[in-house]
Amino acid sequence: MSEKIKGFAALTKGATLTPFTYDPPTLKENELRIDISLCGICGSDIHAIDDDYSVFDFPFIPGHEVVGVISEVGSGIPASRIGERVGVGWQARACGHCEWCLKGEVQLCLDVGNNGTWTPYGGFSTSIVVQDEFAYPLPEDLPSEHAAVLLCAGLTVFTALSRYYSPAA
């Protein structure tokens, strides 16, 4: 992908969202690109824009209730996933090597600051990049606007999603 990604970003702490473009991140072998069709807004997005947690970099594109279609896959992911409608909550990746990841408890990954859907930029954009295991196929009969708000629960729904869905299935 060579086109610029378009989004809406807070350029500084507490700033109003403004149009923002950036170069698309290069996919790693276990990552995929999702073209976003819908992204909800959550109170934690407002807290992040205001940097209430003191963990965000600016410019900051919020959005962690993402629904979209897989448009590109890394070399380690079957091309058959392209075109699949998926949802992504707040967690988009895990380090894979901390004590929790090694135990299979990726939702407790110690690199939490870099695991969010907003890294490098979030769902208020035309696409995001996430690790394959954090993009969950959505049932056809579940409307995107309903799916998006379900994803807001973040780690609350992680165990259920990971238990009943496997990217290899």
C-alpha atoms as one frame of an Amber mdcrd trajectory, in Angstrom:
protein
   0.000   0.000   0.000   1.477   3.325  -1.006  -1.439   5.731  -0.501  -1.374
   7.946   2.540  -3.675   6.972   5.409  -6.242   9.652   6.240  -7.528  10.221
   9.734  -8.503  12.695  12.410  -5.914  13.440  15.074  -5.416  15.510  18.169
  -2.133  17.188  17.271  -1.445  18.106  20.899  -2.875  17.234  24.290  -6.537
  18.265  24.514  -6.680  19.536  20.930  -9.715  19.296  18.682  -9.473  16.488
  16.131  -8.221  17.719  12.802  -7.548  16.016   9.432  -4.202  14.197   9.466
  -2.394  11.964   6.968   0.498   9.559   7.399   2.414   6.882   5.515   1.020
   3.367   5.920   3.060   1.175   8.270   4.861  -1.758   6.659   3.273  -5.061
   7.628   5.206  -7.581   9.695   4.647 -11.256   8.861   1.972 -11.666  11.574
   0.102  -8.426  10.852  -2.778  -7.410   8.643  -4.220  -4.168   7.385  -7.891
  -3.420   7.965  -9.745  -0.887   5.845 -12.099   0.706   8.348 -15.809   0.915
   7.636 -16.906   1.987  11.116 -15.323   3.092  14.377 -17.175   3.926  17.554
 -16.200   6.547  20.096 -15.679   5.833  23.769 -15.119   7.920  26.872 -11.593
   6.547  27.061 -10.909   8.111  23.641 -11.702  11.492  25.206  -9.415  10.719
  28.162  -6.674   9.730  25.712  -7.056  12.926  23.665  -6.737  14.867  26.920
  -3.757  12.626  27.860  -5.308  11.907  31.252  -3.292   8.672  31.374   0.028
  10.352  30.433   0.928   7.500  28.070   0.000   8.761  24.597   2.148  10.324
  21.914   0.877  13.169  19.770  -0.341  13.516  17.138  -2.872  10.982  18.423
  -5.596   9.305  16.355  -8.130   7.744  18.732 -10.481   4.865  18.040 -10.544
   1.329  19.409 -14.016   0.084  18.435 -13.056  -0.829  14.888 -14.979  -2.751
  12.255 -13.588  -3.183   8.764 -12.386  -5.499   6.050  -8.942  -7.081   5.811
  -7.247  -5.537   2.778  -3.676  -6.805   3.106  -1.896  -9.560   5.029   1.667
 -10.167   6.172   3.658 -13.079   4.770   2.698 -15.383   7.660  -1.065 -14.983
   7.198  -3.149 -16.830   4.595  -4.214 -14.572   1.717  -7.668 -16.127   2.082
  -8.293 -13.692   4.962  -8.354 -10.735   2.542 -11.914  -9.484   2.270 -12.959
 -10.831   5.681 -15.021  -8.464   7.864 -13.433  -8.228  11.303 -13.634  -6.315
  14.549 -10.780  -5.043  16.724 -11.024  -3.853  20.314  -8.480  -1.770  22.178
  -5.709  -4.425  22.072  -4.114  -4.812  18.653  -0.884  -6.623  19.494   1.242
  -8.263  22.197   5.018  -8.441  22.590   5.141 -12.244  22.496   8.116 -12.551
  24.839   7.181 -11.215  28.302   6.269 -13.669  31.071   2.524 -13.253  30.385
   2.757 -13.706  26.633   4.884 -16.820  27.133   2.130 -18.208  29.387  -0.483
 -17.522  26.702  -2.018 -14.637  28.688  -1.398 -11.996  26.017  -4.105  -9.740
  27.473  -1.704  -9.160  30.395   1.283  -8.301  28.166   3.699  -6.000  29.966
   4.144  -3.827  26.863   0.603  -2.496  27.259   1.504   1.038  26.159   2.455
  -0.183  22.688  -0.321  -2.765  22.315  -3.272  -0.482  21.707  -5.160  -0.120
  18.467  -3.958   3.509  18.476  -0.330   2.421  17.856   0.821   3.954  15.633
  -2.627   5.484  14.957  -6.171   4.403  15.779  -9.504   3.766  14.180 -10.509
   7.334  13.339  -8.655   6.706  10.094  -9.019   4.874   6.811  -7.032   1.814
   7.952  -5.124   0.289  10.846  -2.515  -2.455  11.232  -2.944  -5.148  13.883
  -1.535  -8.557  14.716  -3.614 -11.310  13.170  -4.793 -12.792  16.481  -6.509
  -9.531  17.473  -8.726  -9.241  14.358 -11.917 -11.171  15.080 -14.222 -12.365
  12.276 -17.729 -11.006  12.708 -20.930 -12.941  12.004 -22.668 -11.760   8.828
 -25.906 -11.074  10.694 -24.237  -8.803  13.262 -24.503  -5.187  12.064 -21.195
  -3.305  12.148 -22.593  -0.560  14.411 -23.597  -3.191  16.986 -20.303  -5.056
  16.727 -18.251  -1.899  17.251 -19.737  -1.085  20.634 -19.264  -4.689  21.785
 -15.542  -4.326  21.102 -15.308  -1.400  23.506 -15.235  -3.736  26.463 -11.580
  -4.351  25.581 -10.037  -6.911  27.878 -13.439  -7.772  29.303 -14.294  -9.642
  26.108 -10.755 -10.839  25.360 -11.053 -14.270  26.950 -14.334 -15.043  25.201
 -13.024 -13.886  21.824  -9.758 -15.770  22.150 -11.411 -18.935  23.501 -14.017
 -19.210  20.756 -12.070 -17.875  17.801  -8.785 -18.988  16.313  -7.252 -17.329
  13.219  -6.211 -20.791  12.038  -9.805 -22.076  12.133
